[in-house]
Amino acid sequence: PKGNAGPGLLAHLTISKFVDHLPFYRQVQMLKREGLEIAESTINGWFAATCNLVEPLYDKLREKITGANYLMVDETPIKVLTQDKPGSTHKGYHWVYYSPLDKLVYFDYQKGRGRDGPKAFLGGYKGTIQSDGYSAYDVFENKKDIVLLACMAHARRKFDEALTNDPEGAGYVLSQMQKLYDVESQARELKYSFEERKALRIERSLPVLNELEDLMKKKIVRTLPRSAMGVALSYTLGIWNRLIRYIHDGRYEIDNNLIENSIRPVALGRKNYLFAGSHEGAQRAAMMYSFLGTCKKNDVNPLTWLTDVLTRIPDHKANRLEELLPSKWLDDKSIL
């Protein structure tokens, strides 16, 4: 009673919630079975203190993300309790940014899904942004020093939904898109360099893309706009320039499925603890999802990493914080 929680316990509680999806109240029940009674309010206080301790590292992660030259961006909703209407929830959003080349994940909580969130986060950004066709990203289309890519997987899903409406037409488009993915699989399996992957795409993917564009332009004038096929054609042709840009640089991916893998823990968490207790709580969750998503991308054990970081960060030099990021952590031989 009234003792201090050590780094191991704090890390265990955090990882159990955000990796194993055990809400704090369930952890309280589990600890009670073992004869250890800790109030949920106490654990919430510990967690808030943990977040305050690692906040400078979260800021460093943001700095690294906004400095990356290629980012995938997506957003996912999170229910948040609101004081305006007791008992009701507000739909907030976690905007997720992933740097495939650096293997860094960053979650940024915003109260809405409008363009203000990514516009503020990426203010002054220079590089490449890959996203789905959501209109909030249109603001970056004509920005100087920004290249905007689209996601082939989102376009492919539209035609998959159109199979019942136009099985022959949608089926043919899907078969052509599969050829594009076969090229990507070959480059990945043979471990091609970026230059080799670009050359392979120019040779094999570009002809397929040119044929697809010609086919869709002819077909859209003969298709009902509100049909599933019409929607798929309109969506795909509307972002076509963004869709085909990936072939010109071997660093770019054909879609942003890599970032969707980072979002899955949020979906699982929603099923277990349903909502965040406040906007502040949603932002703390974003912080932890950022660290733990980066751990996952770098094959780092999150419990070992967080225990070590909580032990070292109080005395760690501010100008060396980058060493504690999961992507750099294993490079520091002093902790192995």
Buried (B, 14 or more C-beta within 10 A) or exposed (E): EEEEBEBEBBBBBBBBBBBEBBBBEBBBEEBEEEEEEBEBEBBBEBBEEBBEBBEBBBEBBBEBBBEBEBBBBBBBEBBBBBEEEEEEBBEBBBBBBBBBEBBBBBBBBBBEBEBEBBBEBBEEBEBBBBBBBBEBBEBBEEBEEBBBBBBBBBBBBBBBBBBEBBEEBBBBBBEBBEBBBEBBEEBEEEEBEEEEBBBBBEEBBBEBBEEBBEBBEEBBEEBEEEEBBBBBBBBBBEBBEBBBBBBEBBBBBBBBBBBBBBBEBBEEBBEEBEBBEBBEBBBBBBBBBBBBBBBBBBEBEBBBBBBBBBBBBEEBEEEEBBBBBBBBBEEEEEBE
